[in-house]
Amino acid sequence: MKSAIAEVAQTYGIENWGAGYFDINSRGNLIVRPIEGDPRNVDVKRIVDDLISRRVKLPVLLRFPQIFASQVRKMNQSFRAAMKDFDYKGEHLAVFPLKVNQRRQVIEAYLEEASKYNYGLEAGSKAELYAAIAMDQSPDSLLVCNGFKDDSFIDLAFVGAQAGKNVVIVIEKLSELGKVVDRVLETGVRPMVGMRVRLYTRGSGRWEKSGGEQSKFGLTTTELLQAIKMLSDAGLADMLRVLHFHIGSQITQIKRVKAGVKEAARVYAKIRKMGVDVDHLNVGGGAGVDYDGSKTSFESSVNYTLQEFANDVIYTVKSVCEEENVPEPNVITESGRVLVAYHSMLVTNIIDEIETVQGIHNITITGNEAQVINELHDLYKTMNAKNFLEYYHDALEHKEELFTLFDLGFISLEDRAKGEVLFWEVCDKANNFAKQTQIKSEEFDDLRKLLSAKYLCNFSVFRSVPDHWAIDQLFPIIPIHKLNEPPKDTATLCDITCDSDGVVDKFVDLHDVKEVLEVHDLQPGEPYFLAMMLIGAYQEVMGNFHNLFGTTNEAHVIVSGDGEYHISRIIPGSTVGDMVSFARYEKEFLQDGFRNLLNRQIKKGKLTEEQAAGLTDEYENHYNGYTYLAGNGHR
């Protein structure tokens, strides 16, 4: 049994991307640990069964706040260790960017742990700032205001400062500084001021264009000097406390991190030598998540650990400060992805399999069919390990002939159906022989994908994993049960939207990107559940409402002991009513329209008053229904 579980664990790469939080138990179910390597764990299948018994429908987003807290501690421990090792004199002050996940429950879970280390928040818009000001964060933590700002944004930042928050207004363009200076002179309120510097260095990976000379954010060197002069002329030079830069999200190569930090530290040192007492260096975000477990510079991976990231940031800043003989600044980080990605997973059920053909058992060959049909049948019957490659190529030619003859009207629809079934059966047989003989061929790799099942999954790609659709971001996907049985089938995943892009057909692999996922055969009457992992960062806030599929049901799970857990909160997902209201279809408008429709049917004599009343009740009852499909996995 153990060897089978180990084989399955390797198939899905759980040890590579799981970061010590996920594993498989002896029952073959996915388990979650609250802390890396913790002996306590909880069975995800048991949680899902519990939720179903409480009438919580799938799909459901499972949150594990303890994992979030664990990642916050890991961040703190990494920087404390680095500062101790290199005898660094400054402090580490992290801020969590709300843009990564703005959900209130997520921010509350973060602050519960982050307040222990004086970690704060970052806001990039007025709405985010409005929410952040009211959140209960540590008195010594920062509230960093990034993004372009108008008068209203700046006014709101001053409100936060007057309310006792340690607000940092980061200047993105010179005109913003003039507004800040005017506001200080009017009110006497003095928030901290930061300057975002546009570095030459760029990050690596999908977001590398967000840094470098062409970045839309940051002041040029000339503008930076102008900004310092503006503050000095106004007698406010002491307000400049933070130098800020950002070279990109999900930075895949550690050398790019070091290059950016070195350039920024040099700018910091030169400003200190000008007599400006800047004492914070904000190195931005970018610490990445190893989604595929390969520990490489591939776009869905990173070639460094969080500890290595902290070591290189601290060592690089200290080295530059020693060379320039300036004080070591407090280091601010804005890395949200690495903190929050691991803490949530989406569990969905397979509704059904979308079959390409019905199979050989569904046809009868009489011998009176068109010649191309009989030839395909002969290929199917006589194929063996020696001739399968030649016969497969013959079948490809016969397929073209089949459709040509149909287009010309020479064969019937029934014969076309038989030909299609026979073609795919020949392909399946050839593929099996290719596996047995271990032939390495690109055409059989392509054939394997074509023959893979299409599993209809009860979720929306556009709502729950929009990054997969938009930028081919990879996420680990794994069954939550049957993991003591090696999967014998492969599949791509189709969502329930009416969009052909609503598919998942790229999957994590240690050495490559897989085009199919290893899955178990669907059994009649048995549910089959899949978990989409590491989706805590950006997916919820970027997910859209394609087809008016709304947010999913949500459950917060606390691991309380070995196998024991507590569901601390269940948050209902969007109802049909929520989503039609989102699209500006007011409830009264729809119900009035429906009643008018029924009244016309009554006048035509097609409905009675009693029937119309029954239909009205039924229509209105659907208003509070879940937007996803019912069934919880029972076919």
SULKATA-V578163 format. One record per pair of residues at least 24 apart in sequence whose C-alpha atoms are under 7 Angstrom apart, sorted by sequence separation. I is the first residue (numbers start at 1). J is the second residue. D is the distance in Angstrom with one decimal. If there is no record, write none. Layout:
i=I j=J d=D
i=I j=J d=D
//
This chain:
i=95 j=119 d=5.5
i=96 j=120 d=6.4
i=97 j=121 d=6.0
i=98 j=122 d=6.1
i=142 j=166 d=5.0
i=143 j=167 d=4.8
i=144 j=168 d=4.7
i=145 j=169 d=5.0
i=146 j=170 d=5.5
i=148 j=172 d=6.1
i=167 j=191 d=5.6
i=168 j=192 d=4.6
i=169 j=193 d=5.0
i=170 j=194 d=4.2
i=171 j=195 d=4.9
i=172 j=196 d=5.8
i=399 j=423 d=6.7
i=492 j=516 d=5.3
i=550 j=574 d=4.9
i=93 j=118 d=6.6
i=94 j=119 d=4.9
i=95 j=120 d=4.4
i=96 j=121 d=4.7
i=97 j=122 d=4.5
i=98 j=123 d=5.9
i=141 j=166 d=6.7
i=142 j=167 d=6.1
i=143 j=168 d=6.1
i=144 j=169 d=6.4
i=145 j=170 d=5.8
i=147 j=172 d=6.7
i=167 j=192 d=6.0
i=168 j=193 d=5.4
i=169 j=194 d=5.8
i=170 j=195 d=5.4
i=171 j=196 d=6.0
i=243 j=268 d=6.7
i=491 j=516 d=5.3
i=492 j=517 d=6.2
i=93 j=119 d=5.5
i=94 j=120 d=6.3
i=95 j=121 d=4.4
i=96 j=122 d=5.6
i=97 j=123 d=6.2
i=111 j=137 d=6.2
i=154 j=180 d=6.9
i=168 j=194 d=6.2
i=170 j=196 d=6.3
i=372 j=398 d=6.3
i=490 j=516 d=5.8
i=491 j=517 d=5.3
i=95 j=122 d=5.7
i=126 j=153 d=5.5
i=133 j=160 d=5.7
i=149 j=176 d=6.6
i=162 j=189 d=7.0
i=490 j=517 d=5.3
i=491 j=518 d=6.6
i=395 j=423 d=6.3
i=490 j=518 d=4.4
i=491 j=519 d=6.5
i=489 j=518 d=5.9
i=490 j=519 d=5.3
i=550 j=579 d=6.4
i=98 j=128 d=6.6
i=161 j=191 d=5.9
i=372 j=402 d=6.6
i=489 j=519 d=5.3
i=476 j=507 d=6.8
i=487 j=518 d=5.8
i=488 j=519 d=6.7
i=489 j=520 d=5.7
i=548 j=579 d=5.7
i=34 j=66 d=5.2
i=35 j=67 d=6.1
i=474 j=506 d=6.8
i=475 j=507 d=6.9
i=476 j=508 d=5.8
i=487 j=519 d=5.0
i=488 j=520 d=5.9
i=489 j=521 d=6.3
i=34 j=67 d=5.2
i=474 j=507 d=6.1
i=475 j=508 d=6.6
i=487 j=520 d=4.6
i=392 j=426 d=6.9
i=461 j=495 d=6.3
i=474 j=508 d=6.1
i=35 j=70 d=5.8
i=211 j=246 d=6.5
i=212 j=247 d=6.7
i=251 j=286 d=5.1
i=392 j=427 d=6.5
i=460 j=495 d=5.3
i=211 j=247 d=4.2
i=241 j=277 d=6.8
i=242 j=278 d=5.8
i=249 j=285 d=6.2
i=250 j=286 d=4.8
i=251 j=287 d=6.1
i=252 j=288 d=6.6
i=455 j=491 d=6.4
i=457 j=493 d=6.4
i=459 j=495 d=5.5
i=460 j=496 d=6.2
i=210 j=247 d=6.4
i=211 j=248 d=5.7
i=241 j=278 d=4.3
i=242 j=279 d=6.4
i=243 j=280 d=6.3
i=244 j=281 d=6.1
i=245 j=282 d=6.3
i=246 j=283 d=6.3
i=249 j=286 d=4.1
i=250 j=287 d=5.9
i=251 j=288 d=5.7
i=453 j=490 d=6.2
i=454 j=491 d=5.3
i=455 j=492 d=6.3
i=456 j=493 d=6.2
i=457 j=494 d=5.8
i=458 j=495 d=6.2
i=459 j=496 d=6.1
i=460 j=497 d=6.2
i=210 j=248 d=5.4
i=240 j=278 d=6.0
i=241 j=279 d=5.5
i=242 j=280 d=4.6
i=243 j=281 d=5.0
i=244 j=282 d=4.5
i=245 j=283 d=5.6
i=246 j=284 d=4.6
i=248 j=286 d=5.6
i=250 j=288 d=4.2
i=392 j=430 d=6.3
i=452 j=490 d=5.2
i=453 j=491 d=4.4
i=454 j=492 d=5.1
i=455 j=493 d=5.0
i=456 j=494 d=4.9
i=457 j=495 d=5.1
i=458 j=496 d=6.0
i=208 j=247 d=6.8
i=237 j=276 d=6.7
i=238 j=277 d=6.6
i=241 j=280 d=6.0
i=242 j=281 d=5.8
i=243 j=282 d=6.0
i=244 j=283 d=6.2
i=245 j=284 d=5.7
i=246 j=285 d=6.4
i=250 j=289 d=6.9
i=452 j=491 d=4.8
i=453 j=492 d=6.5
i=454 j=493 d=5.8
i=455 j=494 d=6.0
i=456 j=495 d=5.9
i=457 j=496 d=6.6
i=208 j=248 d=5.3
i=242 j=282 d=6.8
i=244 j=284 d=6.8
i=452 j=492 d=6.9
i=454 j=494 d=6.5
i=456 j=496 d=6.9
i=69 j=110 d=6.5
i=207 j=248 d=5.3
i=370 j=411 d=6.9
i=389 j=430 d=7.0
i=461 j=502 d=5.5
i=68 j=110 d=6.8
i=72 j=114 d=6.6
i=207 j=249 d=5.7
i=388 j=430 d=5.4
i=460 j=502 d=6.9
i=461 j=503 d=6.8
i=65 j=109 d=6.1
i=69 j=113 d=5.6
i=203 j=247 d=4.9
i=253 j=297 d=5.4
i=172 j=217 d=6.0
i=173 j=218 d=6.8
i=202 j=247 d=5.2
i=203 j=248 d=5.3
i=205 j=250 d=6.8
i=252 j=297 d=4.7
i=377 j=422 d=6.3
i=380 j=425 d=7.0
i=388 j=433 d=6.9
i=172 j=218 d=5.2
i=173 j=219 d=6.2
i=193 j=239 d=5.6
i=194 j=240 d=5.9
i=201 j=247 d=7.0
i=205 j=251 d=5.9
i=252 j=298 d=6.7
i=369 j=415 d=6.7
i=373 j=419 d=5.4
i=376 j=422 d=6.1
i=380 j=426 d=5.1
i=577 j=623 d=4.7
i=95 j=142 d=7.0
i=172 j=219 d=6.5
i=192 j=239 d=5.4
i=193 j=240 d=4.8
i=194 j=241 d=6.0
i=195 j=242 d=6.4
i=196 j=243 d=6.2
i=197 j=244 d=6.0
i=198 j=245 d=6.8
i=204 j=251 d=5.1
i=205 j=252 d=5.6
i=252 j=299 d=6.4
i=376 j=423 d=6.6
i=379 j=426 d=6.9
i=576 j=623 d=5.3
i=577 j=624 d=5.8
i=192 j=240 d=6.4
i=193 j=241 d=5.8
i=194 j=242 d=4.2
i=195 j=243 d=5.1
i=196 j=244 d=4.4
i=197 j=245 d=5.4
i=203 j=251 d=5.7
i=204 j=252 d=5.6
i=281 j=329 d=6.0
i=285 j=333 d=6.0
i=287 j=335 d=5.7
i=385 j=433 d=5.7
i=575 j=623 d=7.0
i=576 j=624 d=5.9
i=174 j=223 d=7.0
i=190 j=239 d=7.0
i=192 j=241 d=6.0
i=193 j=242 d=6.4
i=194 j=243 d=5.5
i=195 j=244 d=5.7
i=196 j=245 d=5.4
i=204 j=253 d=6.2
i=252 j=301 d=6.3
i=253 j=302 d=6.3
i=254 j=303 d=6.7
i=280 j=329 d=4.9
i=281 j=330 d=6.2
i=282 j=331 d=5.9
i=283 j=332 d=6.2
i=284 j=333 d=5.3
i=285 j=334 d=4.3
i=286 j=335 d=5.8
i=288 j=337 d=6.8
i=289 j=338 d=5.5
i=480 j=529 d=6.0
i=575 j=624 d=5.3
i=576 j=625 d=5.6
i=194 j=244 d=6.5
i=252 j=302 d=4.3
i=253 j=303 d=5.8
i=254 j=304 d=6.2
i=279 j=329 d=4.8
i=280 j=330 d=4.6
i=281 j=331 d=5.1
i=282 j=332 d=4.3
i=283 j=333 d=5.5
i=284 j=334 d=4.8
i=285 j=335 d=4.0
i=288 j=338 d=5.8
i=479 j=529 d=5.7
i=480 j=530 d=5.8
i=497 j=547 d=6.4
i=575 j=625 d=5.2
i=576 j=626 d=6.2
i=252 j=303 d=6.2
i=279 j=330 d=6.2
i=280 j=331 d=5.8
i=281 j=332 d=6.0
i=282 j=333 d=5.9
i=284 j=335 d=6.9
i=287 j=338 d=6.3
i=479 j=530 d=4.2
i=480 j=531 d=6.3
i=575 j=626 d=4.6
i=576 j=627 d=5.4
i=204 j=256 d=6.7
i=261 j=313 d=6.4
i=265 j=317 d=5.6
i=269 j=321 d=6.5
i=280 j=332 d=6.9
i=478 j=530 d=5.6
i=479 j=531 d=5.9
i=574 j=626 d=6.4
i=575 j=627 d=5.6
i=174 j=227 d=6.6
i=203 j=256 d=5.4
i=477 j=530 d=6.8
i=478 j=531 d=5.4
i=574 j=627 d=6.6
i=202 j=256 d=6.9
i=203 j=257 d=6.9
i=258 j=312 d=6.2
i=262 j=316 d=5.9
i=266 j=320 d=6.3
i=272 j=326 d=6.9
i=477 j=531 d=5.6
i=478 j=532 d=6.8
i=258 j=313 d=6.5
i=261 j=316 d=6.7
i=262 j=317 d=6.5
i=265 j=320 d=6.3
i=269 j=324 d=6.3
i=363 j=418 d=6.4
i=477 j=532 d=4.6
i=261 j=317 d=6.8
i=476 j=532 d=6.1
i=477 j=533 d=6.0
i=269 j=326 d=6.2
i=475 j=532 d=6.7
i=476 j=533 d=5.3
i=201 j=259 d=6.6
i=258 j=316 d=6.7
i=475 j=533 d=6.2
i=201 j=260 d=5.3
i=475 j=534 d=6.6
i=360 j=421 d=6.3
i=359 j=421 d=6.0
i=360 j=422 d=6.8
i=357 j=421 d=5.9
i=360 j=425 d=6.8
i=449 j=515 d=6.7
i=449 j=516 d=6.4
i=467 j=539 d=6.9
i=466 j=539 d=6.2
i=465 j=539 d=5.6
i=464 j=539 d=6.0
i=464 j=540 d=6.4
i=466 j=542 d=6.8
i=466 j=543 d=5.5
i=550 j=627 d=6.5
i=465 j=543 d=6.9
i=549 j=627 d=5.6
i=464 j=543 d=5.8
i=549 j=628 d=6.7
i=463 j=543 d=4.1
i=462 j=543 d=5.7
i=463 j=544 d=5.0
i=462 j=544 d=5.7
i=463 j=545 d=6.2
i=462 j=546 d=6.4
i=206 j=299 d=6.4
i=205 j=299 d=5.1
i=355 j=453 d=6.8
i=354 j=453 d=7.0
i=355 j=454 d=6.9
i=353 j=453 d=6.7
i=354 j=454 d=5.2
i=353 j=454 d=5.7
i=354 j=455 d=6.2
i=353 j=455 d=4.6
i=354 j=456 d=6.6
i=352 j=455 d=6.1
i=353 j=456 d=5.8
i=352 j=456 d=5.3
i=350 j=455 d=6.4
i=351 j=456 d=5.4
i=528 j=633 d=6.0
i=350 j=456 d=5.7
i=351 j=457 d=5.8
i=527 j=633 d=4.2
i=350 j=457 d=4.6
i=351 j=458 d=6.3
i=527 j=634 d=4.9
i=349 j=457 d=5.9
i=350 j=458 d=6.3
i=526 j=634 d=5.8
i=527 j=635 d=6.9
i=348 j=457 d=6.6
i=349 j=458 d=5.7
i=525 j=634 d=5.6
i=526 j=635 d=6.9
i=348 j=458 d=5.8
i=525 j=635 d=5.4
i=348 j=459 d=6.6
i=524 j=635 d=6.4
i=459 j=628 d=7.0
i=458 j=628 d=6.7
i=458 j=629 d=6.3
i=300 j=473 d=6.4
i=300 j=474 d=6.1
i=349 j=527 d=6.9
i=350 j=528 d=5.7
i=349 j=528 d=5.8
i=350 j=529 d=6.4
i=349 j=529 d=4.5
i=348 j=529 d=5.7
i=349 j=530 d=6.3
i=347 j=529 d=6.6
i=348 j=530 d=5.5
i=291 j=474 d=6.6
i=347 j=530 d=5.7
i=348 j=531 d=6.4
i=291 j=475 d=6.0
i=292 j=476 d=6.8
i=347 j=531 d=4.4
i=291 j=476 d=6.7
i=346 j=531 d=5.4
i=347 j=532 d=6.5
i=345 j=531 d=6.2
i=346 j=532 d=5.1
i=345 j=532 d=5.5
i=346 j=533 d=6.8
i=345 j=533 d=4.7
i=344 j=533 d=6.9
i=345 j=534 d=6.1
i=344 j=534 d=6.1
i=345 j=535 d=6.0
i=343 j=534 d=6.8
i=344 j=535 d=5.9
i=342 j=534 d=4.5
i=344 j=536 d=5.1
i=341 j=534 d=4.8
i=342 j=535 d=7.0
i=343 j=536 d=6.0
i=341 j=535 d=5.5
i=342 j=536 d=6.2
i=341 j=536 d=4.0
i=340 j=536 d=5.4
i=341 j=537 d=4.6
i=340 j=537 d=5.7
i=337 j=537 d=5.2
i=292 j=508 d=4.9
i=294 j=510 d=5.0
i=292 j=509 d=6.1
i=293 j=510 d=6.2
i=294 j=511 d=6.9
i=292 j=510 d=6.4
i=78 j=306 d=6.8
i=82 j=310 d=6.2
i=78 j=307 d=4.9
i=82 j=311 d=5.0
i=86 j=315 d=6.6
i=88 j=318 d=6.8
i=79 j=310 d=5.3
i=83 j=314 d=6.6
i=78 j=310 d=6.0
i=82 j=314 d=6.5
i=100 j=336 d=6.2
i=97 j=334 d=6.2
i=100 j=337 d=6.6
i=90 j=328 d=5.7
i=92 j=330 d=5.9
i=93 j=331 d=6.2
i=94 j=332 d=5.2
i=95 j=333 d=6.2
i=96 j=334 d=5.8
i=89 j=328 d=6.1
i=90 j=329 d=5.4
i=91 j=330 d=4.6
i=92 j=331 d=4.9
i=93 j=332 d=4.8
i=94 j=333 d=4.7
i=95 j=334 d=5.2
i=96 j=335 d=6.7
i=97 j=336 d=5.9
i=90 j=330 d=4.5
i=91 j=331 d=6.2
i=92 j=332 d=5.9
i=93 j=333 d=6.7
i=94 j=334 d=6.1
i=96 j=336 d=5.3
i=72 j=339 d=5.9
i=71 j=339 d=5.1
i=68 j=339 d=6.1
i=68 j=340 d=5.6
i=17 j=290 d=6.1
i=17 j=291 d=5.8
i=17 j=292 d=5.8
i=67 j=342 d=6.9
i=68 j=343 d=5.3
i=17 j=293 d=4.1
i=67 j=343 d=5.2
i=16 j=293 d=4.2
i=16 j=294 d=6.9
i=65 j=343 d=6.3
i=64 j=343 d=5.1
i=63 j=343 d=5.8
i=64 j=344 d=6.2
i=63 j=344 d=4.4
i=62 j=344 d=5.5
i=63 j=345 d=6.8
i=351 j=633 d=6.0
i=61 j=344 d=6.8
i=62 j=345 d=5.4
i=349 j=632 d=6.2
i=350 j=633 d=5.8
i=352 j=635 d=6.7
i=61 j=345 d=5.8
i=62 j=346 d=6.2
i=349 j=633 d=4.8
i=351 j=635 d=6.3
i=61 j=346 d=4.5
i=60 j=346 d=5.9
i=61 j=347 d=6.3
i=59 j=346 d=6.9
i=60 j=347 d=5.5
i=59 j=347 d=5.7
i=60 j=348 d=6.7
i=59 j=348 d=4.5
i=58 j=348 d=5.8
i=59 j=349 d=6.8
i=58 j=349 d=6.7
i=59 j=458 d=6.3
i=59 j=459 d=6.3
i=45 j=480 d=6.0
i=44 j=480 d=6.5
i=45 j=481 d=6.4
i=101 j=537 d=6.0
i=100 j=537 d=5.3
i=101 j=538 d=5.8
i=100 j=538 d=4.8
i=101 j=540 d=6.8
i=102 j=541 d=6.9
i=101 j=541 d=5.9
i=30 j=480 d=4.8
i=29 j=480 d=5.4
i=30 j=481 d=6.2
i=29 j=481 d=4.2
i=28 j=481 d=5.7
i=29 j=482 d=6.4
i=28 j=482 d=5.3
i=29 j=483 d=5.9
i=28 j=483 d=4.2
i=28 j=484 d=4.3
i=27 j=484 d=6.8
i=12 j=478 d=6.5
i=8 j=483 d=6.1
i=5 j=483 d=6.2
i=8 j=486 d=5.6
i=5 j=484 d=4.7
i=4 j=484 d=5.7
i=4 j=485 d=6.5
i=4 j=486 d=6.6
i=1 j=484 d=6.7
i=61 j=552 d=6.4
i=60 j=552 d=5.7
i=61 j=553 d=6.1
i=62 j=554 d=6.0
i=63 j=555 d=6.2
i=64 j=556 d=6.0
i=66 j=558 d=6.9
i=59 j=552 d=6.1
i=60 j=553 d=4.7
i=61 j=554 d=4.6
i=62 j=555 d=5.1
i=63 j=556 d=4.8
i=64 j=557 d=5.3
i=59 j=553 d=6.7
i=60 j=554 d=5.3
i=61 j=555 d=6.3
i=62 j=556 d=6.0
i=63 j=557 d=6.1
i=64 j=558 d=6.3
i=42 j=559 d=6.4
i=41 j=559 d=6.6
i=41 j=561 d=7.0
i=42 j=562 d=6.9
i=43 j=563 d=6.6
i=40 j=561 d=5.4
i=41 j=562 d=5.3
i=42 j=563 d=4.7
i=40 j=562 d=4.2
i=41 j=563 d=5.5
i=42 j=564 d=6.3
i=39 j=562 d=6.9
i=40 j=563 d=6.8
i=42 j=565 d=6.6
i=34 j=559 d=6.3
i=58 j=632 d=5.5
i=57 j=632 d=6.1
//
